[in-house]
């Protein structure tokens, strides 16, 4: 929520709860009651929500909207008979209000009385009001869902949105259906059609971005998220999706600019502070990166990712003592993240704590044996510390487990390092014949082999 909303809702909560504590009937305008009601429902504070409704109905006793809200809330906590009685009261003073019939159908659906709900909805289909018909289709989709009849839901909600592009419940349910059924291609087509129908629907652009992202069309997804928050500058989820996706695409400047814009409009949580810090980190602004990461840590001191990135920042500044301290803290909280162990292994190596480095490398490899880079970095570590036999044994086991052909080239480098030239040349020919594109692995581990005539001859003969 944006800062203006936060200030408004905080002031309303303080005012209302002050009235409540004194046992005095609050007097507010209807919009204030609705804001309070939506807040308490969203936070699932049911007793306060009912209290707000009681005050609102005392001041606006003939408000259909508040009666409907009360019925929906009663239905949500499974007091269905009470919900129907509230709707009967509302029907008494506003018999022609179609929203009452829609809510009655919704209560019947929640109650599982689908025939009664369908009968009401069939009657409402005679309406020529698009918004009413749109809601009819939404409720029909809920019946299909509860009856485990999933096939029509996509098309029912599509019809609901074509009738009313601003039906937020339909949009949310439509996205849930796309995601639940993995119909991303169909969803992309329909959402694009809906955007053509209503180009200023920020929610269409937002979920269009989700769909494109799932389809791997990342740059187009970035643009869709940007349209969403340009259309509605108060819609904070779009900022987050835009910034996070830009970061993943290595667009660190774009991500940072979005985080800064977000900070001007909303309260920063630990995730956004961490993302801002990581953007600065990737851009080489290490002092600023640490500042934001420390702010994030103040909000959530047990977040292992924040601690890890702080450790990396201190490592980049060559403050190894602090780097190791933060990395150890991260590992204490979460000891199943291979990158944490790889990072602390490097810190131990630089500071000459070789036994600890070796243990950390083994932990990283045991957690993620499929990450070949860890095998290679650990191999170089062992060779640099005159443990060639251990490196060879390690890579032989890895090769037998068929982890990756890259490991074969690393094992060949170990053979040369140990002076087993004949064996090394033989296996080099076999490996190059199978995949000559990985020969650079050999040279990364043993750069001196680039100038070895026999090695070059074997490579050229088997390419």
CORQUI-V650483 format. One record per residue. N is the residue number from 1. RES is the residue in three letters. SS is DSSP state (helix for helix, strand for strand, loop for the rest). PSI is psi in whole degrees, -180 to 180 (none if undefined). BURIAL is I if it has 9 or more other ideal C-beta (glycine too) atoms within 8 Angstrom, else O. Layout:
n->N res->RES ss->SS psi->PSI burial->BURIAL
n->N res->RES ss->SS psi->PSI burial->BURIAL
This chain:
n->1 res->UNK ss->loop psi->148 burial->O
n->2 res->UNK ss->strand psi->169 burial->I
n->3 res->UNK ss->helix psi->-38 burial->O
n->4 res->UNK ss->helix psi->-42 burial->O
n->5 res->UNK ss->helix psi->-46 burial->I
n->6 res->UNK ss->helix psi->-43 burial->I
n->7 res->UNK ss->helix psi->-43 burial->O
n->8 res->UNK ss->helix psi->-50 burial->I
n->9 res->UNK ss->helix psi->-35 burial->I
n->10 res->UNK ss->helix psi->-43 burial->O
n->11 res->UNK ss->helix psi->-41 burial->O
n->12 res->UNK ss->helix psi->-42 burial->I
n->13 res->UNK ss->helix psi->-46 burial->I
n->14 res->UNK ss->helix psi->-44 burial->O
n->15 res->UNK ss->helix psi->-47 burial->I
n->16 res->UNK ss->helix psi->-44 burial->I
n->17 res->UNK ss->helix psi->-27 burial->O
n->18 res->UNK ss->helix psi->-44 burial->O
n->19 res->UNK ss->helix psi->-45 burial->I
n->20 res->UNK ss->helix psi->-43 burial->I
n->21 res->UNK ss->helix psi->-31 burial->O
n->22 res->UNK ss->helix psi->-5 burial->O
n->23 res->UNK ss->loop psi->29 burial->O
n->24 res->UNK ss->loop psi->141 burial->O
n->25 res->UNK ss->loop psi->125 burial->O
n->26 res->UNK ss->loop psi->149 burial->I
n->27 res->UNK ss->loop psi->107 burial->O
n->28 res->UNK ss->loop psi->167 burial->I
n->29 res->UNK ss->loop psi->165 burial->O
n->30 res->UNK ss->helix psi->-34 burial->I
n->31 res->UNK ss->helix psi->-39 burial->O
n->32 res->UNK ss->helix psi->-42 burial->I
n->33 res->UNK ss->helix psi->-42 burial->I
n->34 res->UNK ss->helix psi->-40 burial->I
n->35 res->UNK ss->helix psi->-46 burial->I
n->36 res->UNK ss->helix psi->-44 burial->I
n->37 res->UNK ss->helix psi->-47 burial->I
n->38 res->UNK ss->helix psi->-38 burial->O
n->39 res->UNK ss->helix psi->-51 burial->I
n->40 res->UNK ss->helix psi->-34 burial->I
n->41 res->UNK ss->helix psi->-43 burial->I
n->42 res->UNK ss->helix psi->-37 burial->O
n->43 res->UNK ss->loop psi->-1 burial->O
n->44 res->UNK ss->loop psi->38 burial->O
n->45 res->UNK ss->loop psi->81 burial->O
n->46 res->UNK ss->helix psi->-40 burial->I
n->47 res->UNK ss->helix psi->-39 burial->O
n->48 res->UNK ss->helix psi->-37 burial->O
n->49 res->UNK ss->helix psi->-44 burial->I
n->50 res->UNK ss->helix psi->-34 burial->I
n->51 res->UNK ss->helix psi->-42 burial->I
n->52 res->UNK ss->helix psi->-44 burial->I
n->53 res->UNK ss->helix psi->-39 burial->I
n->54 res->UNK ss->helix psi->-45 burial->O
n->55 res->UNK ss->helix psi->-43 burial->I
n->56 res->UNK ss->helix psi->-43 burial->I
n->57 res->UNK ss->helix psi->-26 burial->I
n->58 res->UNK ss->helix psi->-33 burial->O
n->59 res->UNK ss->helix psi->-27 burial->I
n->60 res->UNK ss->loop psi->68 burial->I
n->61 res->UNK ss->loop psi->-22 burial->O
n->62 res->UNK ss->loop psi->22 burial->O
n->63 res->UNK ss->loop psi->114 burial->I
n->64 res->UNK ss->helix psi->-38 burial->I
n->65 res->UNK ss->helix psi->-42 burial->O
n->66 res->UNK ss->helix psi->-34 burial->I
n->67 res->UNK ss->helix psi->-42 burial->I
n->68 res->UNK ss->helix psi->-42 burial->I
n->69 res->UNK ss->helix psi->-41 burial->I
n->70 res->UNK ss->helix psi->-43 burial->I
n->71 res->UNK ss->helix psi->-43 burial->I
n->72 res->UNK ss->helix psi->-39 burial->I
n->73 res->UNK ss->helix psi->-42 burial->I
n->74 res->UNK ss->helix psi->-40 burial->I
n->75 res->UNK ss->helix psi->-37 burial->I
n->76 res->UNK ss->helix psi->-34 burial->O
n->77 res->UNK ss->loop psi->17 burial->O
n->78 res->UNK ss->loop psi->29 burial->O
n->79 res->UNK ss->loop psi->72 burial->O
n->80 res->UNK ss->helix psi->-41 burial->I
n->81 res->UNK ss->helix psi->-41 burial->O
n->82 res->UNK ss->helix psi->-38 burial->O
n->83 res->UNK ss->helix psi->-42 burial->I
n->84 res->UNK ss->helix psi->-35 burial->I
n->85 res->UNK ss->helix psi->-40 burial->O
n->86 res->UNK ss->helix psi->-41 burial->I
n->87 res->UNK ss->helix psi->-35 burial->I
n->88 res->UNK ss->helix psi->-41 burial->O
n->89 res->UNK ss->helix psi->-45 burial->I
n->90 res->UNK ss->helix psi->-37 burial->I
n->91 res->UNK ss->helix psi->-30 burial->I
n->92 res->UNK ss->helix psi->-38 burial->O
n->93 res->UNK ss->helix psi->-4 burial->O
n->94 res->UNK ss->loop psi->70 burial->I
n->95 res->UNK ss->loop psi->-23 burial->O
n->96 res->UNK ss->loop psi->6 burial->O
n->97 res->UNK ss->loop psi->111 burial->I
n->98 res->UNK ss->helix psi->-25 burial->I
n->99 res->UNK ss->helix psi->-30 burial->O
n->100 res->UNK ss->helix psi->-44 burial->I
n->101 res->UNK ss->helix psi->-40 burial->I
n->102 res->UNK ss->helix psi->-43 burial->I
n->103 res->UNK ss->helix psi->-37 burial->I
n->104 res->UNK ss->helix psi->-43 burial->I
n->105 res->UNK ss->helix psi->-39 burial->I
n->106 res->UNK ss->helix psi->-41 burial->I
n->107 res->UNK ss->helix psi->-43 burial->I
n->108 res->UNK ss->helix psi->-38 burial->I
n->109 res->UNK ss->helix psi->-45 burial->I
n->110 res->UNK ss->helix psi->-30 burial->I
n->111 res->UNK ss->helix psi->-17 burial->O
n->112 res->UNK ss->loop psi->11 burial->O
n->113 res->UNK ss->loop psi->78 burial->O
n->114 res->UNK ss->helix psi->-32 burial->I
n->115 res->UNK ss->helix psi->-44 burial->O
n->116 res->UNK ss->helix psi->-40 burial->I
n->117 res->UNK ss->helix psi->-45 burial->I
n->118 res->UNK ss->helix psi->-36 burial->I
n->119 res->UNK ss->helix psi->-43 burial->O
n->120 res->UNK ss->helix psi->-45 burial->I
n->121 res->UNK ss->helix psi->-37 burial->I
n->122 res->UNK ss->helix psi->-39 burial->O
n->123 res->UNK ss->helix psi->-37 burial->O
n->124 res->UNK ss->helix psi->-18 burial->I
n->125 res->UNK ss->loop psi->-13 burial->O
n->126 res->UNK ss->loop psi->-11 burial->O
n->127 res->UNK ss->loop psi->148 burial->I
n->128 res->UNK ss->loop psi->17 burial->O
n->129 res->UNK ss->loop psi->115 burial->O
n->130 res->UNK ss->helix psi->-40 burial->O
n->131 res->UNK ss->helix psi->-38 burial->I
n->132 res->UNK ss->helix psi->-47 burial->I
n->133 res->UNK ss->helix psi->-37 burial->I
n->134 res->UNK ss->helix psi->-45 burial->I
n->135 res->UNK ss->helix psi->-31 burial->I
n->136 res->UNK ss->helix psi->-45 burial->I
n->137 res->UNK ss->helix psi->-37 burial->I
n->138 res->UNK ss->helix psi->-47 burial->I
n->139 res->UNK ss->helix psi->-35 burial->I
n->140 res->UNK ss->helix psi->-36 burial->I
n->141 res->UNK ss->helix psi->-35 burial->I
n->142 res->UNK ss->helix psi->-36 burial->I
n->143 res->UNK ss->helix psi->-48 burial->I
n->144 res->UNK ss->helix psi->-42 burial->I
n->145 res->UNK ss->helix psi->-46 burial->I
n->146 res->UNK ss->helix psi->-23 burial->I
n->147 res->UNK ss->loop psi->9 burial->O
n->148 res->UNK ss->loop psi->33 burial->O
n->149 res->UNK ss->loop psi->80 burial->O
n->150 res->UNK ss->loop psi->-25 burial->I
n->151 res->UNK ss->loop psi->-44 burial->O
n->152 res->UNK ss->loop psi->-13 burial->I
n->153 res->UNK ss->helix psi->-45 burial->I
n->154 res->UNK ss->helix psi->-48 burial->I
n->155 res->UNK ss->helix psi->-32 burial->O
n->156 res->UNK ss->helix psi->-45 burial->I
n->157 res->UNK ss->helix psi->-32 burial->I
n->158 res->UNK ss->helix psi->-43 burial->I
n->159 res->UNK ss->helix psi->-41 burial->I
n->160 res->UNK ss->helix psi->-41 burial->I
n->161 res->UNK ss->helix psi->-32 burial->I
n->162 res->UNK ss->helix psi->-32 burial->O
n->163 res->UNK ss->helix psi->-34 burial->I
n->164 res->UNK ss->loop psi->98 burial->I
n->165 res->UNK ss->loop psi->-12 burial->I
n->166 res->UNK ss->loop psi->16 burial->O
n->167 res->UNK ss->loop psi->95 burial->I
n->168 res->UNK ss->helix psi->-37 burial->O
n->169 res->UNK ss->helix psi->-41 burial->O
n->170 res->UNK ss->helix psi->-40 burial->I
n->171 res->UNK ss->helix psi->-46 burial->I
n->172 res->UNK ss->helix psi->-44 burial->O
n->173 res->UNK ss->helix psi->-35 burial->I
n->174 res->UNK ss->helix psi->-44 burial->I
n->175 res->UNK ss->helix psi->-42 burial->I
n->176 res->UNK ss->helix psi->-36 burial->O
n->177 res->UNK ss->helix psi->-44 burial->I
n->178 res->UNK ss->helix psi->-48 burial->I
n->179 res->UNK ss->helix psi->-42 burial->I
n->180 res->UNK ss->helix psi->-34 burial->O
n->181 res->UNK ss->helix psi->-1 burial->O
n->182 res->UNK ss->loop psi->30 burial->O
n->183 res->UNK ss->loop psi->59 burial->I
n->184 res->UNK ss->helix psi->-38 burial->I
n->185 res->UNK ss->helix psi->-46 burial->O
n->186 res->UNK ss->helix psi->-40 burial->I
n->187 res->UNK ss->helix psi->-40 burial->I
n->188 res->UNK ss->helix psi->-44 burial->I
n->189 res->UNK ss->helix psi->-48 burial->O
n->190 res->UNK ss->helix psi->-43 burial->I
n->191 res->UNK ss->helix psi->-37 burial->I
n->192 res->UNK ss->helix psi->-39 burial->I
n->193 res->UNK ss->helix psi->-41 burial->O
n->194 res->UNK ss->helix psi->-36 burial->I
n->195 res->UNK ss->helix psi->-39 burial->I
n->196 res->UNK ss->helix psi->-34 burial->O
n->197 res->UNK ss->helix psi->-37 burial->O
n->198 res->UNK ss->loop psi->85 burial->I
n->199 res->UNK ss->loop psi->-14 burial->O
n->200 res->UNK ss->loop psi->22 burial->O
n->201 res->UNK ss->loop psi->106 burial->I
n->202 res->UNK ss->helix psi->-31 burial->I
n->203 res->UNK ss->helix psi->-35 burial->I
n->204 res->UNK ss->helix psi->-47 burial->I
n->205 res->UNK ss->helix psi->-39 burial->I
n->206 res->UNK ss->helix psi->-50 burial->I
n->207 res->UNK ss->helix psi->-25 burial->I
n->208 res->UNK ss->helix psi->-41 burial->I
n->209 res->UNK ss->helix psi->-45 burial->I
n->210 res->UNK ss->helix psi->-47 burial->I
n->211 res->UNK ss->helix psi->-46 burial->I
n->212 res->UNK ss->helix psi->-39 burial->I
n->213 res->UNK ss->helix psi->-44 burial->I
n->214 res->UNK ss->helix psi->-29 burial->O
n->215 res->UNK ss->loop psi->0 burial->I
n->216 res->UNK ss->loop psi->11 burial->O
n->217 res->UNK ss->loop psi->72 burial->O
n->218 res->UNK ss->helix psi->-42 burial->I
n->219 res->UNK ss->helix psi->-38 burial->O
n->220 res->UNK ss->helix psi->-35 burial->O
n->221 res->UNK ss->helix psi->-41 burial->I
n->222 res->UNK ss->helix psi->-46 burial->I
n->223 res->UNK ss->helix psi->-39 burial->I
n->224 res->UNK ss->helix psi->-43 burial->I
n->225 res->UNK ss->helix psi->-38 burial->I
n->226 res->UNK ss->helix psi->-42 burial->I
n->227 res->UNK ss->helix psi->-39 burial->I
n->228 res->UNK ss->helix psi->-46 burial->I
n->229 res->UNK ss->helix psi->-17 burial->I
n->230 res->UNK ss->helix psi->-42 burial->O
n->231 res->UNK ss->helix psi->-44 burial->I
n->232 res->UNK ss->loop psi->91 burial->O
n->233 res->UNK ss->loop psi->-12 burial->O
n->234 res->UNK ss->loop psi->5 burial->O
n->235 res->UNK ss->loop psi->90 burial->I
n->236 res->UNK ss->helix psi->-31 burial->I
n->237 res->UNK ss->helix psi->-32 burial->O
n->238 res->UNK ss->helix psi->-38 burial->I
n->239 res->UNK ss->helix psi->-46 burial->I
n->240 res->UNK ss->helix psi->-47 burial->I
n->241 res->UNK ss->helix psi->-42 burial->I
n->242 res->UNK ss->helix psi->-51 burial->I
n->243 res->UNK ss->helix psi->-44 burial->I
n->244 res->UNK ss->helix psi->-41 burial->I
n->245 res->UNK ss->helix psi->-40 burial->I
n->246 res->UNK ss->helix psi->-41 burial->I
n->247 res->UNK ss->helix psi->-46 burial->I
n->248 res->UNK ss->helix psi->-31 burial->O
n->249 res->UNK ss->loop psi->8 burial->I
n->250 res->UNK ss->loop psi->21 burial->O
n->251 res->UNK ss->loop psi->68 burial->I
n->252 res->UNK ss->helix psi->-36 burial->I
n->253 res->UNK ss->helix psi->-44 burial->O
n->254 res->UNK ss->helix psi->-45 burial->I
n->255 res->UNK ss->helix psi->-43 burial->I
n->256 res->UNK ss->helix psi->-43 burial->I
n->257 res->UNK ss->helix psi->-39 burial->O
n->258 res->UNK ss->helix psi->-42 burial->I
n->259 res->UNK ss->helix psi->-40 burial->I
n->260 res->UNK ss->helix psi->-39 burial->I
n->261 res->UNK ss->helix psi->-40 burial->I
n->262 res->UNK ss->helix psi->-45 burial->I
n->263 res->UNK ss->helix psi->-28 burial->I
n->264 res->UNK ss->helix psi->-22 burial->O
n->265 res->UNK ss->helix psi->-27 burial->I
n->266 res->UNK ss->strand psi->167 burial->I
n->267 res->UNK ss->loop psi->131 burial->O
n->268 res->UNK ss->loop psi->127 burial->I
n->269 res->UNK ss->loop psi->179 burial->O
n->270 res->UNK ss->helix psi->-35 burial->I
n->271 res->UNK ss->helix psi->-43 burial->O
n->272 res->UNK ss->helix psi->-35 burial->I
n->273 res->UNK ss->helix psi->-41 burial->I
n->274 res->UNK ss->helix psi->-43 burial->I
n->275 res->UNK ss->helix psi->-41 burial->I
n->276 res->UNK ss->helix psi->-44 burial->I
n->277 res->UNK ss->helix psi->-41 burial->I
n->278 res->UNK ss->helix psi->-35 burial->I
n->279 res->UNK ss->helix psi->-48 burial->I
n->280 res->UNK ss->helix psi->-39 burial->I
n->281 res->UNK ss->helix psi->-47 burial->I
n->282 res->UNK ss->helix psi->-28 burial->I
n->283 res->UNK ss->loop psi->2 burial->I
n->284 res->UNK ss->loop psi->11 burial->O
n->285 res->UNK ss->loop psi->73 burial->O
n->286 res->UNK ss->helix psi->-36 burial->I
n->287 res->UNK ss->helix psi->-47 burial->O
n->288 res->UNK ss->helix psi->-38 burial->I
n->289 res->UNK ss->helix psi->-47 burial->I
n->290 res->UNK ss->helix psi->-38 burial->I
n->291 res->UNK ss->helix psi->-47 burial->I
n->292 res->UNK ss->helix psi->-37 burial->I
n->293 res->UNK ss->helix psi->-37 burial->I
n->294 res->UNK ss->helix psi->-37 burial->I
n->295 res->UNK ss->helix psi->-42 burial->I
n->296 res->UNK ss->helix psi->-39 burial->I
n->297 res->UNK ss->helix psi->-31 burial->I
n->298 res->UNK ss->helix psi->-34 burial->O
n->299 res->UNK ss->helix psi->-41 burial->O
n->300 res->UNK ss->loop psi->82 burial->O
n->301 res->UNK ss->loop psi->-10 burial->O
n->302 res->UNK ss->loop psi->18 burial->O
n->303 res->UNK ss->loop psi->110 burial->I
n->304 res->UNK ss->helix psi->-31 burial->I
n->305 res->UNK ss->helix psi->-40 burial->O
n->306 res->UNK ss->helix psi->-46 burial->I
n->307 res->UNK ss->helix psi->-42 burial->I
n->308 res->UNK ss->helix psi->-48 burial->I
n->309 res->UNK ss->helix psi->-33 burial->I
n->310 res->UNK ss->helix psi->-44 burial->I
n->311 res->UNK ss->helix psi->-42 burial->I
n->312 res->UNK ss->helix psi->-41 burial->I
n->313 res->UNK ss->helix psi->-43 burial->I
n->314 res->UNK ss->helix psi->-33 burial->I
n->315 res->UNK ss->helix psi->-41 burial->I
n->316 res->UNK ss->helix psi->-27 burial->O
n->317 res->UNK ss->loop psi->3 burial->O
n->318 res->UNK ss->loop psi->28 burial->O
n->319 res->UNK ss->loop psi->80 burial->O
n->320 res->UNK ss->helix psi->-33 burial->I
n->321 res->UNK ss->helix psi->-48 burial->O
n->322 res->UNK ss->helix psi->-38 burial->I
n->323 res->UNK ss->helix psi->-48 burial->I
n->324 res->UNK ss->helix psi->-39 burial->I
n->325 res->UNK ss->helix psi->-48 burial->I
n->326 res->UNK ss->helix psi->-37 burial->I
n->327 res->UNK ss->helix psi->-39 burial->I
n->328 res->UNK ss->helix psi->-39 burial->I
n->329 res->UNK ss->helix psi->-42 burial->I
n->330 res->UNK ss->helix psi->-43 burial->I
n->331 res->UNK ss->helix psi->-35 burial->I
n->332 res->UNK ss->helix psi->-35 burial->O
n->333 res->UNK ss->helix psi->-41 burial->I
n->334 res->UNK ss->loop psi->106 burial->O
n->335 res->UNK ss->loop psi->23 burial->O
n->336 res->UNK ss->loop psi->23 burial->O
n->337 res->UNK ss->loop psi->109 burial->I
n->338 res->UNK ss->helix psi->-33 burial->I
n->339 res->UNK ss->helix psi->-26 burial->O
n->340 res->UNK ss->helix psi->-46 burial->I
n->341 res->UNK ss->helix psi->-37 burial->I
n->342 res->UNK ss->helix psi->-40 burial->I
n->343 res->UNK ss->helix psi->-43 burial->I
n->344 res->UNK ss->helix psi->-29 burial->I
n->345 res->UNK ss->helix psi->-42 burial->I
n->346 res->UNK ss->helix psi->-40 burial->I
n->347 res->UNK ss->helix psi->-41 burial->I
n->348 res->UNK ss->helix psi->-39 burial->I
n->349 res->UNK ss->helix psi->-47 burial->I
n->350 res->UNK ss->helix psi->-35 burial->O
n->351 res->UNK ss->loop psi->8 burial->O
n->352 res->UNK ss->loop psi->15 burial->O
n->353 res->UNK ss->loop psi->69 burial->O
n->354 res->UNK ss->helix psi->-43 burial->I
n->355 res->UNK ss->helix psi->-41 burial->O
n->356 res->UNK ss->helix psi->-38 burial->O
n->357 res->UNK ss->helix psi->-43 burial->I
n->358 res->UNK ss->helix psi->-44 burial->I
n->359 res->UNK ss->helix psi->-42 burial->O
n->360 res->UNK ss->helix psi->-41 burial->I
n->361 res->UNK ss->helix psi->-41 burial->I
n->362 res->UNK ss->helix psi->-36 burial->I
n->363 res->UNK ss->helix psi->-45 burial->I
n->364 res->UNK ss->helix psi->-44 burial->I
n->365 res->UNK ss->helix psi->-39 burial->I
n->366 res->UNK ss->helix psi->-33 burial->O
n->367 res->UNK ss->helix psi->-41 burial->I
n->368 res->UNK ss->loop psi->72 burial->O
n->369 res->UNK ss->loop psi->-18 burial->I
n->370 res->UNK ss->loop psi->-12 burial->O
n->371 res->UNK ss->loop psi->99 burial->I
n->372 res->UNK ss->helix psi->-31 burial->I
n->373 res->UNK ss->helix psi->-35 burial->O
n->374 res->UNK ss->helix psi->-39 burial->I
n->375 res->UNK ss->helix psi->-44 burial->I
n->376 res->UNK ss->helix psi->-43 burial->I
n->377 res->UNK ss->helix psi->-38 burial->I
n->378 res->UNK ss->helix psi->-38 burial->I
n->379 res->UNK ss->helix psi->-48 burial->I
n->380 res->UNK ss->helix psi->-39 burial->I
n->381 res->UNK ss->helix psi->-47 burial->I
n->382 res->UNK ss->helix psi->-42 burial->I
n->383 res->UNK ss->helix psi->-39 burial->I
n->384 res->UNK ss->helix psi->-22 burial->O
n->385 res->UNK ss->loop psi->26 burial->O
n->386 res->UNK ss->loop psi->40 burial->O
n->387 res->UNK ss->loop psi->51 burial->O
n->388 res->UNK ss->helix psi->-40 burial->I
n->389 res->UNK ss->helix psi->-40 burial->O
n->390 res->UNK ss->helix psi->-41 burial->O
n->391 res->UNK ss->helix psi->-42 burial->I
n->392 res->UNK ss->helix psi->-43 burial->I
n->393 res->UNK ss->helix psi->-44 burial->O
n->394 res->UNK ss->helix psi->-48 burial->I
n->395 res->UNK ss->helix psi->-30 burial->I
n->396 res->UNK ss->helix psi->-44 burial->I
n->397 res->UNK ss->helix psi->-42 burial->O
n->398 res->UNK ss->helix psi->-40 burial->I
n->399 res->UNK ss->helix psi->-38 burial->I
n->400 res->UNK ss->helix psi->-29 burial->O
n->401 res->UNK ss->loop psi->3 burial->O
n->402 res->UNK ss->loop psi->44 burial->O
n->403 res->UNK ss->loop psi->-49 burial->I
n->404 res->UNK ss->loop psi->148 burial->O
n->405 res->UNK ss->helix psi->-24 burial->I
n->406 res->UNK ss->helix psi->-38 burial->I
n->407 res->UNK ss->helix psi->-34 burial->I
n->408 res->UNK ss->helix psi->-45 burial->I
n->409 res->UNK ss->helix psi->-36 burial->I
n->410 res->UNK ss->helix psi->-40 burial->I
n->411 res->UNK ss->helix psi->-37 burial->I
n->412 res->UNK ss->helix psi->-39 burial->I
n->413 res->UNK ss->helix psi->-39 burial->I
n->414 res->UNK ss->helix psi->-40 burial->I
n->415 res->UNK ss->helix psi->-45 burial->I
n->416 res->UNK ss->helix psi->-41 burial->I
n->417 res->UNK ss->helix psi->-35 burial->I
n->418 res->UNK ss->loop psi->-1 burial->I
n->419 res->UNK ss->loop psi->10 burial->O
n->420 res->UNK ss->loop psi->68 burial->O
n->421 res->UNK ss->helix psi->-45 burial->I
n->422 res->UNK ss->helix psi->-48 burial->O
n->423 res->UNK ss->helix psi->-40 burial->O
n->424 res->UNK ss->helix psi->-43 burial->I
n->425 res->UNK ss->helix psi->-39 burial->I
n->426 res->UNK ss->helix psi->-52 burial->O
n->427 res->UNK ss->helix psi->-27 burial->I
n->428 res->UNK ss->helix psi->-43 burial->I
n->429 res->UNK ss->helix psi->-43 burial->I
n->430 res->UNK ss->helix psi->-44 burial->I
n->431 res->UNK ss->helix psi->-42 burial->I
n->432 res->UNK ss->helix psi->-39 burial->I
n->433 res->UNK ss->helix psi->-37 burial->O
n->434 res->UNK ss->helix psi->-40 burial->O
n->435 res->UNK ss->loop psi->98 burial->O
n->436 res->UNK ss->helix psi->-8 burial->I
n->437 res->UNK ss->helix psi->-11 burial->O
n->438 res->UNK ss->helix psi->7 burial->I
n->439 res->UNK ss->helix psi->-23 burial->I
n->440 res->UNK ss->helix psi->-25 burial->O
n->441 res->UNK ss->helix psi->-41 burial->I
n->442 res->UNK ss->helix psi->-45 burial->I
n->443 res->UNK ss->helix psi->-28 burial->I
n->444 res->UNK ss->helix psi->-38 burial->O
n->445 res->UNK ss->helix psi->-40 burial->I
n->446 res->UNK ss->loop psi->81 burial->I
n->447 res->UNK ss->helix psi->-28 burial->O
n->448 res->UNK ss->helix psi->-20 burial->O
n->449 res->UNK ss->helix psi->-15 burial->I
n->450 res->UNK ss->helix psi->-23 burial->O
n->451 res->UNK ss->helix psi->15 burial->O
n->452 res->UNK ss->loop psi->113 burial->O
n->453 res->UNK ss->helix psi->-41 burial->O
n->454 res->UNK ss->helix psi->-39 burial->O
n->455 res->UNK ss->helix psi->-46 burial->I
n->456 res->UNK ss->helix psi->-38 burial->I
n->457 res->UNK ss->helix psi->-44 burial->O
n->458 res->UNK ss->helix psi->-41 burial->I
n->459 res->UNK ss->helix psi->-48 burial->I
n->460 res->UNK ss->helix psi->-36 burial->O
n->461 res->UNK ss->helix psi->-20 burial->O
n->462 res->UNK ss->helix psi->2 burial->I
n->463 res->UNK ss->loop psi->none burial->O
